[in-house]
């Protein structure tokens, strides 16, 4: 799971609220505009430049990420150089033909998982990708998830798939086979996707400088997290050859890649100073793969050489409340306060006025598109926009207006600061709507724009923020349980939400069930409780608008809305 900054028109994204294109992963639903003549045979050569979101930079290239660097864009950079253990297809199934793992089996109790690896995969230096490399990853994850891990750790994925706390042992069975034993039975599908998915093979022989001191090793790797020259031994389709901060990140083909070799000579992820500059780059050809902010949808007619693709990625948008804040955390722990705040968010108005009607309301922790795992009761929000009802709820729970601001008998006020992503004019318009509507309930909110990277950096600094919005959450191909986000102490529960019933319901989604229907029943119970309890505030999700130059091919056909991954090794340029 990853946080993203959506490209909005006004949007945000890993997980953000900007609206627009949630990366190019979502190019594939519907298409408008007349593409160039069909070219059947891929051509080699050329450069493809893809736009990042406004003011979004890539700051971390390691496949293992701390919370502060757990963005979708950091994950893109890593995934171009390092293959995951398995490849998840757009339909949500594992494609072993494109995976390092050739087979995954488990015992009937769901406690022992055996993974066989395809011996064809090699590192760029010619060494085979082995089970020892996966064991190296396991040792890093285990140490990076511990309380004693050095900064900037802990590991962002801690606990999201039962890793590392449920793992009893890791055993290398052979050069290309390993076995993981768990402490207790679990839902096998959940562990396969959310647990084993963390075990990205890393080049142990090249990277393991401190084999007898794992914390020194973690510090060593972190010190090279954004060092381009460190990433020489790779097993993915591209290598990072140049990184100019706040300008561009250039990738060239890994000629020793054992999968589908890239067609292009260069693939570039380009920094954008604003939504307007990105659209101008589309007009001039400075960007070939980009996005159209929803707030600039009227500009579509000025892009005759591009094809527009609309889609939804498998993600949610949310406004995050800081339960750890020494100033206001105890206020946010009051459910009536959270309910009133949710009733004060006019999702319909945001969708209609800011997203040109191209969006869906946020209803809970499971995305509405596709509805594969969605509880049927959550097609619509539990809490409708009703600021008067929200005001009455606050008054019933000990709050009363003093100079226009809700105040309780202890003198506390519903007065907060909300940080938002500064890269999107749509997000700015959205937070202004929220500010005005909350004022109708007696909730005063001041607004602070921040760069996307700064918002992420504050996540483990409880004194630095109270509310954050403009961030999205991508499930990235995982089973949509909330262990990492909403369980007490979860790896991405940096905001300190804690509820014993929530913990139990999440645990039930991780437990073995007698049938798929029973598994869905457990997932429904969790998401219904989360939707009602509001561990964060649910926000509308905009449709992504992707723009692809007509002489660029393979983007739509290789798109994966389920994982939000990109596969530019399949993209090519027609002359």
RODO-2510 file (C-alpha; in nm, 4 decimals, decimal comma):
residues 575
     n   res          X          Y          Z
     1     x     0,0000     0,0000     0,0000
     2     x     0,1270     0,3429    -0,0839
     3     x     0,0472     0,7057    -0,0402
     4     x     0,0051     0,9025    -0,3529
     5     x    -0,0568     1,2507    -0,4752
     6     x    -0,3335     1,2533    -0,7294
     7     x    -0,3140     1,4743    -1,0305
     8     x    -0,6205     1,6739    -1,0038
     9     x    -0,7664     1,9217    -1,1841
    10     x    -0,7838     1,9704    -0,8807
    11     x    -0,6593     1,6399    -0,7440
    12     x    -0,3989     1,4748    -0,5275
    13     x    -0,2319     1,1373    -0,4819
    14     x     0,0661     0,7007    -0,3264
    15     x    -0,2337     0,8488    -0,1411
    16     x    -0,3537     1,1912    -0,2193
    17     x    -0,6519     1,3945    -0,2977
    18     x    -0,5545     1,5833    -0,6023
    19     x    -0,7826     1,4903    -0,8780
    20     x    -0,6958     1,4151    -1,2238
    21     x    -0,4875     1,1275    -1,3309
    22     x    -0,3838     0,8884    -1,0669
    23     x    -0,0724     0,8173    -1,2534
    24     x    -0,0726     0,6488    -1,5860
    25     x    -0,1751     0,3284    -1,4189
    26     x    -0,5256     0,4228    -1,4897
    27     x    -0,5079     0,4641    -1,8623
    28     x    -0,7372     0,2118    -1,9949
    29     x    -1,1059     0,2506    -1,9290
    30     x    -1,2421     0,4744    -2,1996
    31     x    -1,0828     0,6771    -2,4748
    32     x    -1,1697     0,9958    -2,6576
    33     x    -0,9982     1,1832    -2,9404
    34     x    -0,8825     1,0303    -3,2655
    35     x    -0,5547     0,8417    -3,2321
    36     x    -0,2936     0,8252    -3,5025
    37     x    -0,3058     0,5505    -3,7612
    38     x    -0,2654     0,2072    -3,6099
    39     x     0,0911     0,0789    -3,6084
    40     x     0,1070    -0,2946    -3,5494
    41     x     0,4779    -0,3613    -3,5136
    42     x     0,6648    -0,2051    -3,2199
    43     x     0,9621     0,0100    -3,3114
    44     x     1,2826     0,0423    -3,1115
    45     x     1,4408     0,3684    -3,0034
    46     x     1,3265     0,7091    -2,8914
    47     x     1,2512     0,8701    -2,5569
    48     x     0,9242     0,8787    -2,3636
    49     x     0,8712     1,1446    -2,0975
    50     x     0,6005     1,0942    -1,8363
    51     x     0,4866     1,3782    -1,6119
    52     x     0,4828     1,3462    -1,2357
    53     x     0,2233     1,5340    -1,0334
    54     x     0,2799     1,9048    -0,9646
    55     x     0,5655     1,9588    -0,7158
    56     x     0,6122     1,5813    -0,6761
    57     x     0,9716     1,4614    -0,6509
    58     x     1,1167     1,1121    -0,6260
    59     x     1,3267     1,0961    -0,3110
    60     x     1,3922     0,7251    -0,2475
    61     x     1,4949     0,4453    -0,4836
    62     x     1,5236     0,1479    -0,2494
    63     x     1,2418    -0,1100    -0,2814
    64     x     1,2078    -0,1134     0,1008
    65     x     1,0652     0,2188     0,2120
    66     x     1,0235     0,4000     0,5434
    67     x     0,6920     0,5784     0,6020
    68     x     0,8394     0,9165     0,5066
    69     x     0,9229     0,7857     0,1570
    70     x     0,6276     0,5561     0,0968
    71     x     0,4909     0,7352    -0,2073
    72     x     0,3625     0,5785    -0,5260
    73     x     0,6272     0,7651    -0,7214
    74     x     0,9147     0,6354    -0,5095
    75     x     0,7665     0,2891    -0,5650
    76     x     0,7632     0,3447    -0,9417
    77     x     1,1341     0,4225    -0,9451
    78     x     1,2178     0,1147    -0,7415
    79     x     0,9926    -0,1153    -0,9451
    80     x     1,1641    -0,0198    -1,2709
    81     x     1,4919    -0,1494    -1,1276
    82     x     1,3809    -0,4330    -0,8972
    83     x     1,1210    -0,6999    -0,9663
    84     x     0,8738    -0,8041    -0,7038
    85     x     0,8455    -1,1686    -0,6030
    86     x     0,5362    -1,2007    -0,8214
    87     x     0,3518    -0,9990    -1,0834
    88     x    -0,0172    -0,9236    -1,0313
    89     x    -0,2178    -0,8897    -1,3516
    90     x    -0,4846    -0,6208    -1,4030
    91     x    -0,7552    -0,8742    -1,3139
    92     x    -0,5980    -0,9257    -0,9709
    93     x    -0,4523    -1,2720    -1,0341
    94     x    -0,0846    -1,3656    -1,0072
    95     x     0,0850    -1,4031    -1,3457
    96     x     0,3635    -1,6517    -1,2782
    97     x     0,4837    -1,6143    -1,6370
    98     x     0,6104    -1,2650    -1,5478
    99     x     0,7098    -1,3488    -1,1901
   100     x     1,0273    -1,4452    -1,0123
   101     x     0,8162    -1,6929    -0,8152
   102     x     0,7186    -1,9900    -1,0302
   103     x     0,4815    -2,1440    -0,7740
   104     x     0,3382    -2,0682    -0,4294
   105     x     0,1856    -2,3466    -0,2218
   106     x     0,0687    -2,3800     0,1378
   107     x    -0,0518    -2,6450     0,3770
   108     x    -0,4234    -2,6834     0,4512
   109     x    -0,3846    -2,5099     0,7882
   110     x    -0,2458    -2,1978     0,6223
   111     x     0,0679    -2,1908     0,8372
   112     x     0,3433    -2,3031     0,5974
   113     x     0,4077    -2,1320     0,2615
   114     x     0,6558    -2,2708     0,0113
   115     x     0,7790    -2,0552    -0,2761
   116     x     0,9669    -2,1872    -0,5770
   117     x     1,1606    -1,9373    -0,7889
   118     x     1,2176    -1,9434    -1,1639
   119     x     1,5945    -1,9906    -1,2162
   120     x     1,5917    -1,7812    -1,5344
   121     x     1,6067    -1,4535    -1,3403
   122     x     1,9519    -1,3050    -1,2909
   123     x     2,1014    -0,9877    -1,1548
   124     x     2,2570    -0,7502    -1,4060
   125     x     2,6048    -0,8732    -1,3028
   126     x     2,5148    -1,2271    -1,4115
   127     x     2,4545    -1,3735    -1,0652
   128     x     2,1292    -1,5662    -1,0173
   129     x     1,8414    -1,4240    -0,8141
   130     x     1,8216    -1,6723    -0,5272
   131     x     1,6360    -1,7618    -0,2106
   132     x     1,9300    -1,6149    -0,0171
   133     x     1,8446    -1,2770    -0,1695
   134     x     1,4894    -1,3120    -0,0383
   135     x     1,6248    -1,4117     0,3031
   136     x     1,8353    -1,0941     0,2998
   137     x     1,5144    -0,8970     0,2366
   138     x     1,3446    -1,0761     0,5253
   139     x     1,6277    -0,9909     0,7646
   140     x     1,6049    -0,6248     0,6625
   141     x     1,2259    -0,6108     0,7016
   142     x     1,2425    -0,7741     1,0434
   143     x     1,5037    -0,5293     1,1703
   144     x     1,3503    -0,2226     1,0013
   145     x     1,0158    -0,2976     1,1696
   146     x     1,1651    -0,3164     1,5190
   147     x     1,1503    -0,0313     1,7730
   148     x     1,5307    -0,0240     1,7707
   149     x     1,5537     0,0446     1,3969
   150     x     1,7650     0,3519     1,3175
   151     x     1,6159     0,6558     1,1437
   152     x     1,4585     0,6978     0,8901
   153     x     1,3001     0,3608     0,9585
   154     x     1,0549     0,1994     1,0629
   155     x     0,9507     0,0081     0,7550
   156     x     0,6274     0,1419     0,6021
   157     x     0,4849    -0,2035     0,5325
   158     x     0,5177    -0,3325     0,8898
   159     x     0,2131    -0,5357     0,9968
   160     x     0,0151    -0,4750     0,6778
   161     x     0,0433    -0,8408     0,5743
   162     x     0,1336    -1,0024     0,9036
   163     x     0,4985    -0,9224     0,8359
   164     x     0,7056    -0,9480     1,0438
   165     x     0,4995    -1,0264     1,3551
   166     x     0,3290    -1,3462     1,2304
   167     x     0,6405    -1,5083     1,0855
   168     x     0,7826    -1,7851     1,3013
   169     x     1,0657    -1,8857     1,0701
   170     x     1,2180    -1,8322     0,7260
   171     x     1,4045    -2,1267     0,5774
   172     x     1,6064    -2,1525     0,2561
   173     x     1,5265    -2,4940     0,1056
   174     x     1,7487    -2,4591    -0,1993
   175     x     1,8995    -2,2077    -0,4359
   176     x     1,5561    -2,1257    -0,5775
   177     x     1,3171    -2,2319    -0,3028
   178     x     1,2260    -2,1008     0,0421
   179     x     0,9630    -2,1660     0,3048
   180     x     0,7922    -1,9396     0,5550
   181     x     0,6210    -2,0753     0,8670
   182     x     0,3678    -1,8627     1,0538
   183     x     0,2835    -1,8571     1,4223
   184     x    -0,0831    -1,9334     1,3547
   185     x    -0,3223    -2,0075     1,0662
   186     x    -0,4245    -1,7132     0,8487
   187     x    -0,6364    -1,6322     0,5445
   188     x    -0,4126    -1,7775     0,2737
   189     x    -0,5080    -1,5291     0,0037
   190     x    -0,4466    -1,2371     0,2373
   191     x    -0,0992    -1,3588     0,3308
   192     x    -0,0096    -1,4476    -0,0272
   193     x    -0,0892    -1,0982    -0,1548
   194     x    -0,0183    -0,8773     0,1467
   195     x     0,2529    -1,0787     0,3195
   196     x     0,4578    -1,2528     0,0528
   197     x     0,4244    -0,9452    -0,1665
   198     x     0,6731    -0,7703     0,0656
   199     x     0,9500    -1,0176    -0,0121
   200     x     1,1166    -0,8374    -0,3023
   201     x     1,4512    -1,0093    -0,3720
   202     x     1,7427    -0,7747    -0,3048
   203     x     2,1040    -0,8319    -0,4178
   204     x     2,2551    -0,9720    -0,1004
   205     x     2,6052    -1,0184    -0,2413
   206     x     2,6223    -0,6577    -0,3625
   207     x     2,4516    -0,4842    -0,0718
   208     x     2,5214    -0,6769     0,2476
   209     x     2,8148    -0,4731     0,3798
   210     x     2,7453    -0,5394     0,7506
   211     x     2,6356    -0,9049     0,7768
   212     x     2,6936    -0,9090     1,1522
   213     x     2,5188    -0,5814     1,2374
   214     x     2,1767    -0,5404     1,0816
   215     x     2,1194    -0,1884     1,2157
   216     x     2,4424    -0,0689     1,0590
   217     x     2,3246    -0,2330     0,7379
   218     x     1,9923    -0,0474     0,7568
   219     x     2,1750     0,2820     0,8094
   220     x     2,4069     0,2037     0,5198
   221     x     2,1199     0,1303     0,2840
   222     x     1,9270     0,4375     0,3997
   223     x     2,2319     0,6572     0,3372
   224     x     2,2211     0,5363    -0,0222
   225     x     1,8442     0,5545    -0,0612
   226     x     1,8707     0,8361    -0,3158
   227     x     2,2221     0,7703    -0,4451
   228     x     2,1919     0,6985    -0,8171
   229     x     2,5342     0,5310    -0,8323
   230     x     2,4416     0,2779    -0,5651
   231     x     2,1873     0,0972    -0,7815
   232     x     2,4210    -0,0824    -1,0184
   233     x     2,3112    -0,4421    -0,9546
   234     x     1,9492    -0,4702    -1,0637
   235     x     1,7081    -0,7302    -1,2001
   236     x     1,4363    -0,5049    -1,3435
   237     x     1,3864    -0,3723    -1,6977
   238     x     1,5514    -0,0341    -1,6400
   239     x     1,8424     0,1221    -1,4575
   240     x     1,8419     0,4733    -1,3144
   241     x     2,1146     0,6637    -1,4991
   242     x     2,0418     1,0224    -1,3996
   243     x     1,8489     1,2054    -1,1285
   244     x     1,8315     1,5837    -1,1187
   245     x     1,6235     1,6799    -0,8173
   246     x     1,3118     1,8739    -0,9056
   247     x     1,3865     1,8283    -1,2762
   248     x     1,3850     1,4699    -1,4007
   249     x     1,4730     1,1049    -1,3365
   250     x     1,6084     0,9226    -1,6406
   251     x     1,5998     0,5454    -1,6881
   252     x     1,7717     0,3456    -1,9601
   253     x     1,7220    -0,0231    -2,0503
   254     x     1,8861    -0,2968    -1,8471
   255     x     2,0334    -0,4937    -2,1369
   256     x     2,0695    -0,7995    -1,9141
   257     x     1,7019    -0,8086    -1,8138
   258     x     1,5554    -1,1584    -1,8399
   259     x     1,2027    -1,0400    -1,9119
   260     x     1,0580    -0,8218    -2,1877
   261     x     1,3359    -0,5836    -2,2938
   262     x     1,2334    -0,2169    -2,3291
   263     x     1,1781    -0,0726    -2,6761
   264     x     1,2759     0,2846    -2,5864
   265     x     1,6252     0,4204    -2,5386
   266     x     1,5189     0,6387    -2,2478
   267     x     1,2253     0,6675    -2,0126
   268     x     1,2001     0,9899    -1,8117
   269     x     0,9846     1,0835    -1,5143
   270     x     0,9613     1,4617    -1,5246
   271     x     0,9029     1,7054    -1,2398
   272     x     0,6232     1,9588    -1,2908
   273     x     0,6087     2,2993    -1,1250
   274     x     0,2321     2,3303    -1,1655
   275     x    -0,0739     2,1855    -1,3374
   276     x    -0,0546     2,4627    -1,5961
   277     x     0,3085     2,3876    -1,6802
   278     x     0,2242     2,0175    -1,7219
   279     x    -0,0608     2,0942    -1,9626
   280     x     0,1651     2,3325    -2,1547
   281     x     0,4210     2,0517    -2,1816
   282     x     0,1499     1,8284    -2,3297
   283     x     0,0688     2,0999    -2,5845
   284     x     0,4312     2,1449    -2,6916
   285     x     0,5286     1,7773    -2,6829
   286     x     0,7603     1,8244    -2,3866
   287     x     0,5640     1,5455    -2,2164
   288     x     0,4240     1,2474    -2,4057
   289     x     0,2465     1,0698    -2,1211
   290     x     0,0678     1,2976    -1,8785
   291     x    -0,2633     1,3971    -1,7316
   292     x    -0,5348     1,6546    -1,7683
   293     x    -0,6329     1,8197    -1,4402
   294     x    -1,0089     1,8069    -1,3949
   295     x    -1,0134     2,1799    -1,3322
   296     x    -0,8668     2,2289    -1,6803
   297     x    -1,0936     1,9876    -1,8631
   298     x    -1,1980     2,2636    -2,1057
   299     x    -0,8420     2,2606    -2,2427
   300     x    -0,8999     1,9132    -2,3891
   301     x    -0,9739     2,0609    -2,7344
   302     x    -0,6268     2,2156    -2,7373
   303     x    -0,4611     1,8724    -2,7291
   304     x    -0,5499     1,7351    -3,0744
   305     x    -0,2392     1,5157    -3,0918
   306     x    -0,3160     1,3303    -2,7681
   307     x    -0,5612     1,0590    -2,6721
   308     x    -0,7593     1,1036    -2,3507
   309     x    -0,8083     0,7988    -2,1293
   310     x    -1,0337     0,7959    -1,8238
   311     x    -1,0160     0,5488    -1,5385
   312     x    -1,0303     0,4818    -1,1663
   313     x    -0,7393     0,3254    -0,9821
   314     x    -0,7815     0,0912    -0,6875
   315     x    -0,7477     0,3626    -0,4270
   316     x    -0,9282     0,5807    -0,1744
   317     x    -0,8935     0,9450    -0,0762
   318     x    -0,9148     1,0586     0,2842
   319     x    -0,8643     1,3454     0,5232
   320     x    -0,6356     1,2285     0,8030
   321     x    -0,6849     1,3285     1,1670
   322     x    -0,3904     1,3253     1,4074
   323     x    -0,5009     1,1324     1,7168
   324     x    -0,1472     1,1749     1,8548
   325     x    -0,1532     1,5536     1,8436
   326     x    -0,0827     1,6910     2,1933
   327     x    -0,3133     1,9842     2,1168
   328     x    -0,6205     1,8244     1,9575
   329     x    -0,5714     1,4468     1,9584
   330     x    -0,8150     1,3926     2,2462
   331     x    -1,0820     1,5896     2,0571
   332     x    -1,0441     1,3718     1,7475
   333     x    -1,0850     1,0613     1,9636
   334     x    -1,4489     1,1650     2,0143
   335     x    -1,6674     0,9860     1,7585
   336     x    -1,9400     1,2579     1,7566
   337     x    -1,6765     1,5144     1,6578
   338     x    -1,5586     1,2949     1,3712
   339     x    -1,9168     1,2295     1,2649
   340     x    -1,9957     1,6008     1,2594
   341     x    -1,6836     1,6692     1,0557
   342     x    -1,7827     1,4016     0,8029
   343     x    -2,1356     1,5486     0,7801
   344     x    -1,9731     1,8819     0,7018
   345     x    -1,7965     1,7551     0,3861
   346     x    -2,0087     1,8182     0,0772
   347     x    -1,8748     1,5408    -0,1438
   348     x    -2,1397     1,5974    -0,4097
   349     x    -2,0486     1,9651    -0,4438
   350     x    -1,6784     1,8804    -0,4701
   351     x    -1,7455     1,6225    -0,7411
   352     x    -1,9774     1,8477    -0,9388
   353     x    -1,8001     2,1812    -0,9076
   354     x    -1,4366     2,0717    -0,8986
   355     x    -1,4300     1,7354    -1,0757
   356     x    -1,6791     1,8234    -1,3506
   357     x    -1,9014     1,5429    -1,2246
   358     x    -1,6261     1,2856    -1,2872
   359     x    -1,5844     1,1243    -0,9476
   360     x    -1,7435     0,9065    -0,6830
   361     x    -1,7983     0,9749    -0,3121
   362     x    -1,5764     0,8186    -0,0507
   363     x    -1,7771     0,5703     0,1547
   364     x    -1,5234     0,3659     0,3490
   365     x    -1,1860     0,1929     0,3366
   366     x    -1,2567    -0,0206     0,0274
   367     x    -1,2576     0,1447    -0,3185
   368     x    -1,5785     0,1689    -0,5208
   369     x    -1,3996     0,0785    -0,8460
   370     x    -1,3980    -0,2081    -0,9034
   371     x    -1,6576    -0,3289    -0,6530
   372     x    -1,4949    -0,6696    -0,6153
   373     x    -1,4530    -0,6443    -0,2378
   374     x    -1,6966    -0,3615    -0,1601
   375     x    -1,9758    -0,4215     0,0920
   376     x    -2,3025    -0,3550    -0,0981
   377     x    -2,4223    -0,1202     0,1785
   378     x    -2,1300     0,1134     0,1002
   379     x    -2,2181     0,1997    -0,2568
   380     x    -2,3416     0,5236    -0,0990
   381     x    -2,1965     0,7091     0,2023
   382     x    -2,3310     0,6349     0,5503
   383     x    -2,2968     1,0031     0,6409
   384     x    -2,4663     1,2452     0,4037
   385     x    -2,3769     1,6110     0,3877
   386     x    -2,5860     1,7777     0,6580
   387     x    -2,4061     2,0534     0,8528
   388     x    -2,7178     2,1365     1,0561
   389     x    -2,7438     1,7771     1,1747
   390     x    -2,3716     1,7807     1,2492
   391     x    -2,4107     2,0978     1,4547
   392     x    -2,6970     1,9436     1,6523
   393     x    -2,4873     1,6314     1,7176
   394     x    -2,2083     1,8433     1,8633
   395     x    -2,4520     2,0305     2,0848
   396     x    -2,5908     1,7020     2,2172
   397     x    -2,2380     1,5997     2,3131
   398     x    -2,1348     1,8974     2,5226
   399     x    -2,0320     2,1547     2,2649
   400     x    -2,1797     2,5031     2,2312
   401     x    -2,1045     2,8075     2,0190
   402     x    -1,8794     3,0765     2,1662
   403     x    -1,8072     3,3576     1,9229
   404     x    -1,8969     3,1263     1,6361
   405     x    -1,6696     2,8357     1,7428
   406     x    -1,7871     2,5184     1,9145
   407     x    -1,6462     2,5089     2,2675
   408     x    -1,6871     2,2589     2,5508
   409     x    -1,7046     2,3141     2,9267
   410     x    -1,3300     2,2562     2,9562
   411     x    -1,2695     2,5499     2,7257
   412     x    -1,1514     2,3381     2,4342
   413     x    -1,2461     2,4637     2,0911
   414     x    -1,3094     2,2892     1,7611
   415     x    -1,0378     2,4960     1,6000
   416     x    -0,7809     2,3141     1,3886
   417     x    -0,5105     2,3648     1,1309
   418     x    -0,5382     2,1654     0,8084
   419     x    -0,2374     2,1051     0,5863
   420     x    -0,3019     2,0384     0,2192
   421     x    -0,1056     1,9600    -0,0917
   422     x     0,0183     2,2856    -0,2415
   423     x     0,0678     2,1553    -0,5948
   424     x    -0,2942     2,1596    -0,7078
   425     x    -0,5367     2,4449    -0,7598
   426     x    -0,8180     2,1921    -0,7294
   427     x    -0,7062     2,0877    -0,3835
   428     x    -0,6976     2,4531    -0,2846
   429     x    -1,0564     2,4965    -0,4027
   430     x    -1,1548     2,1770    -0,2209
   431     x    -1,0131     2,2807     0,1163
   432     x    -1,1800     2,6187     0,0858
   433     x    -1,5157     2,4431     0,0394
   434     x    -1,4424     2,2262     0,3429
   435     x    -1,3423     2,5289     0,5487
   436     x    -1,6625     2,7144     0,4626
   437     x    -1,8915     2,4170     0,5273
   438     x    -1,7278     2,3255     0,8581
   439     x    -1,7767     2,6846     0,9698
   440     x    -2,1523     2,6242     0,9415
   441     x    -2,1124     2,3672     1,2213
   442     x    -1,8962     2,5941     1,4359
   443     x    -1,5748     2,4167     1,3358
   444     x    -1,2956     2,6649     1,2616
   445     x    -1,0153     2,5499     1,0317
   446     x    -0,7081     2,7438     0,9208
   447     x    -0,5347     2,6291     0,6021
   448     x    -0,1644     2,5612     0,5444
   449     x    -0,0326     2,4632     0,1993
   450     x     0,2676     2,2273     0,1999
   451     x     0,4665     2,0379    -0,0631
   452     x     0,3716     1,6710    -0,0915
   453     x     0,7122     1,5570     0,0378
   454     x     0,6855     1,7776     0,3472
   455     x     0,3484     1,6291     0,4349
   456     x     0,4994     1,2818     0,4246
   457     x     0,7957     1,3910     0,6372
   458     x     0,5581     1,5136     0,9101
   459     x     0,3851     1,1779     0,9467
   460     x     0,6095     1,0685     1,2317
   461     x     0,6210     1,4130     1,3928
   462     x     0,2898     1,4416     1,5826
   463     x     0,3554     1,7997     1,6931
   464     x     0,3885     1,9225     1,3339
   465     x     0,0316     1,8688     1,2149
   466     x    -0,3340     1,8275     1,3140
   467     x    -0,5222     1,7508     0,9900
   468     x    -0,3883     1,6593     0,6474
   469     x    -0,5816     1,6297     0,3228
   470     x    -0,5037     1,6000    -0,0469
   471     x    -0,3454     1,2578    -0,0035
   472     x    -0,4721     0,9381    -0,1572
   473     x    -0,4113     0,5761    -0,0632
   474     x    -0,3379     0,3140    -0,3262
   475     x    -0,3817    -0,0517    -0,2302
   476     x    -0,1221    -0,1396    -0,4917
   477     x    -0,2560    -0,4868    -0,5689
   478     x    -0,3107    -0,5907    -0,2072
   479     x    -0,6149    -0,7444    -0,0397
   480     x    -0,7989    -0,4397     0,1035
   481     x    -0,7926    -0,5111     0,4739
   482     x    -0,6897    -0,2311     0,7065
   483     x    -0,4147    -0,3887     0,9108
   484     x    -0,1450    -0,1408     0,8194
   485     x    -0,3714     0,1642     0,8345
   486     x    -0,6203     0,1093     1,1165
   487     x    -0,4974    -0,1607     1,3531
   488     x    -0,3326    -0,0369     1,6712
   489     x     0,0371     0,0086     1,5964
   490     x    -0,0056    -0,0643     1,2236
   491     x     0,2907     0,0226     1,0036
   492     x     0,1089     0,3110     0,8380
   493     x    -0,1083     0,4061     1,1327
   494     x     0,1181     0,7018     1,2060
   495     x    -0,1812     0,9076     1,3238
   496     x    -0,2497     0,6877     1,6292
   497     x    -0,6031     0,5570     1,5699
   498     x    -0,6858     0,2733     1,8096
   499     x    -1,0039     0,0725     1,8648
   500     x    -1,0180    -0,2790     2,0098
   501     x    -1,3208    -0,3830     1,8023
   502     x    -1,1513    -0,2563     1,4874
   503     x    -0,8480    -0,4679     1,5760
   504     x    -1,0696    -0,7760     1,6171
   505     x    -1,2540    -0,7195     1,2893
   506     x    -0,9287    -0,6689     1,1010
   507     x    -0,7870    -0,9837     1,2601
   508     x    -1,0923    -1,1742     1,1380
   509     x    -1,0188    -1,0722     0,7782
   510     x    -0,6720    -1,2216     0,8231
   511     x    -0,8006    -1,5498     0,9652
   512     x    -0,8828    -1,8653     0,7662
   513     x    -1,2450    -1,8832     0,6507
   514     x    -1,4366    -2,1905     0,5301
   515     x    -1,5344    -2,0310     0,1972
   516     x    -1,4804    -1,7206    -0,0180
   517     x    -1,8259    -1,6022     0,0873
   518     x    -1,7234    -1,6209     0,4517
   519     x    -1,4048    -1,4293     0,3747
   520     x    -1,6105    -1,1553     0,2126
   521     x    -1,8475    -1,1540     0,5095
   522     x    -1,5531    -1,0872     0,7419
   523     x    -1,4289    -0,8126     0,5096
   524     x    -1,7776    -0,6585     0,4982
   525     x    -1,7980    -0,6475     0,8772
   526     x    -1,4630    -0,4676     0,8976
   527     x    -1,5380    -0,2104     0,6299
   528     x    -1,8868    -0,1345     0,7636
   529     x    -1,7419    -0,0685     1,1096
   530     x    -1,4638     0,1479     0,9651
   531     x    -1,7111     0,3433     0,7522
   532     x    -1,9168     0,4200     1,0637
   533     x    -1,6272     0,4790     1,3049
   534     x    -1,4324     0,7152     1,0803
   535     x    -1,0669     0,6402     1,1588
   536     x    -1,0250     0,9134     0,9000
   537     x    -1,2713     1,1219     0,6990
   538     x    -1,3811     0,9784     0,3655
   539     x    -1,3262     1,2007     0,0630
   540     x    -1,4508     1,1869    -0,2978
   541     x    -1,2334     1,0056    -0,5508
   542     x    -1,1875     1,1782    -0,8864
   543     x    -1,1697     0,9980    -1,2135
   544     x    -0,8237     0,9951    -1,3647
   545     x    -0,7734     1,1709    -1,6966
   546     x    -0,4672     1,0424    -1,8747
   547     x    -0,3236     1,2063    -2,1862
   548     x    -0,1064     1,0025    -2,4231
   549     x     0,0567     1,1417    -2,7369
   550     x    -0,0755     0,9603    -3,0421
   551     x     0,2641     0,8273    -3,1493
   552     x     0,3174     0,6594    -2,8102
   553     x     0,1946     0,3013    -2,7935
   554     x     0,1583     0,0294    -2,5315
   555     x     0,0621     0,2556    -2,2402
   556     x    -0,3044     0,1555    -2,2310
   557     x    -0,2483    -0,2107    -2,3124
   558     x     0,0064    -0,2483    -2,0307
   559     x    -0,1842    -0,0349    -1,7768
   560     x    -0,2710    -0,1937    -1,4437
   561     x    -0,5395    -0,0142    -1,2443
   562     x    -0,5343    -0,2885    -0,9817
   563     x    -0,1730    -0,2302    -0,8763
   564     x    -0,1127     0,1305    -0,9933
   565     x     0,2138     0,0061    -1,1446
   566     x     0,3652     0,1271    -1,4700
   567     x     0,5366    -0,0943    -1,7297
   568     x     0,7227     0,1360    -1,9709
   569     x     0,9235    -0,1592    -2,1025
   570     x     0,6131    -0,2257    -2,3163
   571     x     0,5812     0,1338    -2,4401
   572     x     0,7181     0,2397    -2,7773
   573     x     0,7377     0,5354    -3,0131
   574     x     0,6254     0,5313    -3,3764
   575     x     0,8193     0,7611    -3,6057
***
